[in-house]
Amino acid sequence: MTVTMPTTTTTPDRSRRLAVTREGGRMIAEYWDELFTARERGKQIVWYNGGALNPIFQAAGLAWCHGEAFAARLAAQQLEGPAQLAGAEYGYNAELCSYSRTHLGCAVLTLQGDEGGSTGVVGMHDQAELASRLPRPDFFVNNYAGCSTGQQWDEISYRVFDKEVPIFNISHPFLWGNKPDAGYLAGEEWESASRYVRDQLVDLIAWLEERSGNRFDWDLLRESMTYIKRAAELRREGLELCKAKPAPATFWDWISCVAPINFLPGDQRLVDYFQAVKDEIQDRIDRGISGVENERYRMYFDGIMNWNKLGFLSRKFAEHGVAVLAGRYIQNAFWQEPQLIDTDDPLLGMAQHYLLCPTNHGTKTLDYLTLRDCAEYDVDGIVFHSTRTCRAFTGPQRLLARSAQNNLGIPSIFFEGDVADASFYKEEILESRLTAMLEAIDVKRAQAS
Ligand code: SF4
């Protein structure tokens, strides 16, 4: 008798992710471990959302927890469930932004874990060790631009903590871009909004000094912003190198670099990290190594990252020979205009970056940025991640798709997913639409040849 062994088919991984990002992962893990033990070291802790205020907190002598970052980390490690369940039991609907739902769930758990003790350690130890270690806040600061959910997020956290934790809200004008002189980084609207936010940062610093009892260290702010500016320049230079054909690294590599640039302390280690990222990319160009095996298509990706699916999506696109190269979430966020930062007097440039949140622009500017990046990276199409609970990002996507088609002849597809809730992701939809778009691109190429 002949016995036929079952064959297992495994799809080879054609993505070639940068090795250096593992060092970024180590830095991030160390950062969170430090935060979890901050109270034992006598630090006061601030919870904040939105733009990267961490240099101000660093100079104010505080430990900081960025709400989206913590929610994203839980999702990336598939540990968001207990916090989201706690949020749902408290009454937060599943259609609420999954970043805020996760973080608000953590706040609820923090309070529950606080019963009978003063450490503020989150409960549910048996299910989610990481979620259980977020220390309770001494301050809330909200720094959200362009999204009403984001702007209310800390306000709701403040209520969860019975309005007993001081809160500071920074108000950001939406950059409509409708005035005749308005343009990207230009015009009176831009100038006046920049000054308006800068003045609030001055107030925030005084507020933190008064409530924390810590003297604000202006020299430390200038120093950390010098490091951040240099890291941001290296990041931009690395992104520039990725315009090469084939591309030496992809959007997914840059997603792995988001956390370091977004909230790690400004210091030499941050600069060394982005120098190493750029060096590895340059080395790949020199040796002819591409970020995707046999690059056949180049894509733009619009939408906030689906943190549950980072590795999965990078393999999926590579499997089709697709190099995803650029996206609103990478090119147009995270200290993306370092030339704006004056390291001797950094508050204005910082305020401007907070205003430059990619959800804080009118369609005219978003259109300009998207078409610019699609053209510069010479992409064949756009993949829109219809981020289910993030209306701020998805709102203008149909307009952008139409504009790319009309102005550049670039097709696009939409698929549904979410920032930190895996249940919204629909694999069949992405697979079938992606395949159809690639076939259409093949037909167009054949007709053109
Ligand atoms: S921009 Fe999106 S992810 Fe951020 S708070 Fe608003 S809804 Fe949530």
Boltz pocket constraint, residues with backbone or C-beta under 6 A from the ligand:
constraints:
  - pocket:
      binder: B
      contacts: [[A, 97], [A, 98], [A, 99], [A, 100], [A, 145], [A, 146], [A, 147], [A, 148], [A, 149], [A, 150], [A, 151], [A, 304], [A, 359], [A, 389], [A, 390], [A, 391], [A, 392], [A, 393], [A, 419]]
      max_distance: 6.0
